[in-house]
């Protein structure tokens, strides 16, 4: 039996179930007619454990501040709701999306601005980590505020995606690769790892990756890879909270290195997986 998405409004009385469109296949399908605001999506491990939920919540608060909101988030109430809903959800693993709307969800019959959505999550196939993925470009797509994670960008991202590619890279007007639509991007050349130092979303996983890069002794340059430098890359990778570190072996028509995940990427994947298992916690 297929496990259905669930959507809840967070109220003082606890999570209130909201109607879910029967054809909903993605989080963006749940938010029609709502005043989108800021959001965060995080996956579970071992059913109801998370990696640095506190960092995701802190970024949500920071995103609200960057938009000039004075909304006060009751973090303990939110954590309790997340724990209870994830523990009860029938899927082995799931993604949970936390939304703080720009206005109450009256179109769904609620006066709350806080929504929680759950969907089943299947981790990427081990084959993808072993063989790597192909990514393309999201032409013309930009974040209005790179430091704020806003839901209107998530909607625009979905419309710009090409199903032929695993992910889509964002560039600035000078041809610098900033990040991917739902991940951070890194390139390795001559043993040095390059990634944009500004103009990107401060991903929670990115913070872990950069720390691991330092601990592993991999030279780091906070400098974006330019599109015209892609042929000179020896390795490429992306990172996100749902996928961890994923090797990139082709960008558009250009093969990266020898077309297989490189040694620095493999070291980082192993170190990241070890880090995850050592830092998992429940929401409460």
N, C-alpha and C positions, 0 to 999 in steps of 0.2 A: 504494500500500500504506500502511495506517495505521501510524504510528510508535507503538510501545507505551511506556508509562511504564517506568522502571527504578528499582529500589530496591537500595541497597547498605548493608551494615554496614561501618563503617570499623574496620579491625583493624591490628595492627602489621605484618602481611604485605601490607597494601594493602586496597583496597575488595573486599568479599566480596558477590557477587550474592545477593539474597534473592528468594523467590517473590513474584510480583505477582498479585493477583486478576485474572482475565481480564476482569472487568467494570469494573475501576477507571477512573473518568473524572475523578477529582479527587484531589488529594493526600490529603484526609481519608479516602479509600477505602483507603489503604495501611496504616493504623495501627490497625486493629481489634485488640483484645486486648493492646495495648502500653501501658506506663505512660508516658503523655504527659508531656512536660516543657516545655522552651523550644525555640523554633524561629525560623528566619528564612527568607524566600523572596526570591530575587533573580532578575531576568531577565538574559539575555545580550544583548549587542549585537555584531554582526559575528561571531556564532557562539560565541566563547569569551572575550569581553571583558566587563568589569563596570564599573559605576559605583560607586565607593567600597565595594568588598567589605570593606575594612578597617573601615569604620563599621558594617556589618552584623555582622561578627564581634565587634566591641567591644560592640555592643548585646546580643549573645547572652551574652557573658561577664557583662555587667552584670545581665542578667535572671537568670542563675544566682545571682549574689551576692544579689540582692533576695529570692530564694527561700531563701537561707541555705545554698546548696550550696557545698562546697569542691572540686568537681570541677575538675581541671586539664585544660584544652584544649590539645592540641598543634596550634598554629595552622599551623605549617609543613607538617605531615603532612596536615592538612585542606586547605590550599591546593593541595598537589600532587594530592590526590585529586580536588578540584573541577576543576582544570585538565585532568587526564587524562580524566576522565569526560565533561566538556563537549566537549572536542576530538574525542572519539570518537563522540559522540552523533549520530545521522543527521539530526536535524531542523536546519533553518537557524538557528532561534533556539529557546531553551528557557527554562523556569523551573527553578531548582534549589532544593530545600528542604533546609535544614540542621536536623537535630533532635538535641538532646541529651536523651535520655530520662531519666525519673526512676528507671528500673531497666533492667537489661540486656534486650535483645530476645530473650529465650528462646523466646517464642511463634513466632519466625521462625527459630529454630535458631542464634542467635548470642548470645554473652555480651558483645557490645559495646553501649554506650549511645549511640554516635554513628551516625546514619543520614543518608544522602544519597539524595534522590529527584529524578529528572529527568522532566519532561514537556514535550512540544512546546509552544511559545508562538507565538501569532499576535498581533502588536501590534494594538491597537484600530484600527478603520477610520479613515482620514482624515476621513470624513464626520462621525464623532462629535466630533472636535476642531473641525470647521468649524461644526457645528450645535448641539452641546451635548447633554447627557443629562438624564434625569429621575431624581430620587432620591426615596426614601421614608424611613420611620422603622423602626428595629428596636425595636419596643416591648418594654420590659422587659429588654433585653439590656444588661449592664454588664460592664466589666472588673473582676475582683477586685483586681488591682493594675495601675493604668493605665501604670506605668513598665516593667512586665515583659511581654514578648511570649511568652505561654504557649499551648501547643497545645490545651489544653482549651477556651480561648476560641474558637479557630479552628473547633473542632467545633460548639460552640454557635452560632456565627455562621452556619454553613451551614444549620443547622436553622431559624434565624429568618428567613432571607432570603425575599423575595417576588420571584418571577421577573418581575413586571411592572416592577420598578425596576432601574436600572443599579447603584445602590448604596443603602445604608441608613444613616441617621444615628442616632447615639447621643446621648441627652440625659440630663441629670441630673434630680434631683427638682424643681429649680426651673425647668425648661424651657430650660436653656442647652444649645445644641448643642455637644457636645464634639468629636466627630470622626465619621468613618464607620467601618463595620465593618472595612474593609481599606484605609482612606485617611484623610488629614487633611482637614479642612473649613475653608473660608474664605468670608467674605462681604464685599462691597464696598458701602459706602454713602457717598454724597457724596465720592467719591474716596479714602476711607480704607478700608484693608483690615483686617478684624477676624478674629481666630482665637483660640480658647481658649488661655490661657496656662498652665493647669494642668489636671490630671485627664485628660490625653491621653497616648497613646503617643508617645514622642519619635521620630517618623519620620525616617529618613535623608533622604528627599526633602523633608520639611518644613523641615529645617535649610537645605537649598539654597534652597528657595523664600523663606524669610525673609531670607536673605542677598541674594537677587536683588531682593526688594522694596525693601530699603534702597538697593542700588546704583542702582535705577531711580528712586529718589526718590519712591516711593509711600508716603504716610503709613501707619503701622502702629500698630494697637492690639491688644495681647495681651489681648483681652476677647472672651468667647464671644458669638456671636449668639444671642439668645433666639428661641424658636419664634414668639412674638408679634411679633417684629421682621421676620420673613421678608417680609411684604408691602412693607416699606420698602427692601429690598435692591435695588441697581441691578445687581449682578453676584454670582455665586457660583461656586465652583470647588472641586475636590478634587485631592489629589495623592497619588501612591503610586509605589513604585519600578518597578512593571510598566507603569504607564500614564503616568507623568510628570504633567503638569498637564492636567486634563480640565474643560472648562467645564460648569457646571450651569445649565440654563435653566428648570427646573421642579422645585419641591420639593412632593411630594404633588400637590395640585390648584392650587397657587399658581405662576403664571408669574413668573419673575424678570426684572425690567426689561422690555425689549421682547421678550423671548423668544429673543434671540440672544446669543452670546458678546460680552461687553463689551470696551472698549478696554484696561483694565488687565489683564484675563485674556489677551488676545491678546499684549500686550507681554511678559507673563510666560512664555507658551508659547514665544515666539521666543527669549527670553533663556535659558530652561531648555534648549531643544534645542541651542543653541550651547554651553552649559556642558557638556552631556553629551558631545558630540563632542570637546571639549577635555580631558576627564578620564577617558576610558576606559582600562582596563588589564586585562591578563590576571591570573589568580590567582597566577601565579608569574613 
